[in-house]
Amino acid sequence: MQEIEERLLCEISRKGRRAIDLEPIDSNHNRLGVDERQSIGLPELSEPQVLRHFVRLSQQNYSIDANFYPLGSCTMKHNPRQNEKFSRFSGFLNLHPLQPVSTAQGALSLMYELKRWLSELTGLPGVSLNPAAGAHGELAGMMVIHKAHEMRGRQRKVVLVPDSAHGTNPATAAMCGYTIKTIPSTKQGLVDMDLFKASLNDDTAAFMLTNPSTCGIFDPKVKEIADLLHENGAYFYCDGANFNAIAGKIRPADFGVDVMHINLHKTFSTPHGGGGPGSGPIVVTAELDPYLPVPNVVKTGGAYQLVNEDEKSIGRLKSFQGHFGMFTRALSYMLGHGADGIRRASEDAVLSANYIRASLNDLYHEPFPGNCMHECLLNDRHQRDAGITTMDIAKTLIEHGFHPMTVFFPLVVKNAMLIEPTESEPKETLDDFIGAMRQIAEDVKLGDVEKLKKNPISTPRRRVDEVKAVRDLKVTW
Ligand SMILES: *Cc1c(COP(=O)(O)O)cnc(C)c1O
């Protein structure tokens, strides 16, 4: 090491000398004079001024570290600092994805351990950590299903998807070459069993069901659905984005799931939003295990290996093993909570959502009355006659200091408001949020509609024309 440094220094000083001694200085490379600098409009600012500018901008960010973030379907839970600390251990931080596996045994054992936890929690033995996000996990899972049918010599062309599904479900099935058949939901927000049975035939490759659903409901017929699929030779793909409602309580394998993705950045607290890396491992039955993507960590004897090629595998979906930094954080969360802590987190997430629901359902319409899972679904039906919509309620929440809930999703409910508090929040925060929502409903009753329509008024930007903002985006000023 010292020898290399010495040679580098020698090289640098040799080049430096040559530049000084041998090469004439080109006057075009001279720094601009003060007058010229002003003429091209460069600002004259001191370092503190620049620093303060950027700190001020950063303070305009709204984040889970600063405030309540009840964005339904996104599970914006607290990112424990302990996770960050572990992920920055130098042994993890300085890994190279191409270093010999004999020198990365600790990292591989961490991945192996994470796979074991995911397998235990879901009851499904096959795990791939590769997918970069939930949607990527869906792609991996549907490719596995496609491959399994192919290996059995079956040509199935249709994937069933409920109308309450996240848009990534039909998009993924279409990317795998399938035709989508939409199954409308019942008035209770559940799978319509008659329509489901009528749609199921020997051309059905799979059913992609989110359970608990994006309506915040656990489908009580889920086992019957799985049995019907299996009798017909079709697979049950479960979108596991809402695993935070049931983790540690019930294993998806026990209600008949064949493939499921898990969003580590939702259920297992790794950070997300702002374009940071997610992680969407998939878990599968023993039958589907051989088709999982490579590379995959295995343990032979006392050592860990990476399987990089496998004849039956669907192949490689990513350059390397997946988002390792997210694996360290997720395992840190799991070990920090333990099995009982994960169960408790699910229970608290469901309790918090129901507390909000029960505290607001006298003022806001509840499309599917009754207990919910980890998120509660309301809409603007009681406010609409006064001319106030979900959009006005969301924009007014900003004025009360809260990030709005998810709005206009799921599509099965007109003007939906989907609220997911997660288990991270103390009762005081939930009460403040409930107080703001109740105040808004009272203001609508008092008839101060014009005022609500103008919100937000104290933010750096007021309401924008969102269609124009997308179609005619200008990022300069
Ligand atoms: C978040 C979510 C997804 C997509 O996950 P990403 O990690 O954002 O790709 C899919 N389905 C449901 C129900 C979700 O909530």
The ligand as an SDF file (V2000), in Angstrom:
LIG
                    3D

 15 15  0  0  0  0  0  0  0  0999 V2000
  -46.6910    0.1180   -3.0580 C   0  0  0  0  0  0  0  0  0  0  0  0
  -47.5010   -0.8800   -3.7720 C   0  0  0  0  0  0  0  0  0  0  0  0
  -47.0210   -1.5570   -4.9060 C   0  0  0  0  0  0  0  0  0  0  0  0
  -45.7360   -1.2020   -5.6190 C   0  0  0  0  0  0  0  0  0  0  0  0
  -44.6060   -1.2300   -4.8350 O   0  0  0  0  0  0  0  0  0  0  0  0
  -43.3000   -0.3630   -5.1920 P   0  0  0  0  0  0  0  0  0  0  0  0
  -42.3180   -0.8140   -4.1980 O   0  0  0  0  0  0  0  0  0  0  0  0
  -43.7010    1.0600   -5.0740 O   0  0  0  0  0  0  0  0  0  0  0  0
  -42.9070   -0.7050   -6.6000 O   0  0  0  0  0  0  0  0  0  0  0  0
  -47.7960   -2.5650   -5.4450 C   0  0  0  0  0  0  0  0  0  0  0  0
  -49.0020   -2.8750   -4.9260 N   0  0  0  0  0  0  0  0  0  0  0  0
  -49.5060   -2.2280   -3.8540 C   0  0  0  0  0  0  0  0  0  0  0  0
  -50.8350   -2.6450   -3.3200 C   0  0  0  0  0  0  0  0  0  0  0  0
  -48.7810   -1.2000   -3.2450 C   0  0  0  0  0  0  0  0  0  0  0  0
  -49.3060   -0.5590   -2.1870 O   0  0  0  0  0  0  0  0  0  0  0  0
  1  2  1  0
  2  3  1  0
  2 14  2  0
  3  4  1  0
  3 10  2  0
  4  5  1  0
  5  6  1  0
  6  7  2  0
  6  8  1  0
  6  9  1  0
 10 11  1  0
 11 12  2  0
 12 13  1  0
 12 14  1  0
 14 15  1  0
M  END
$$$$
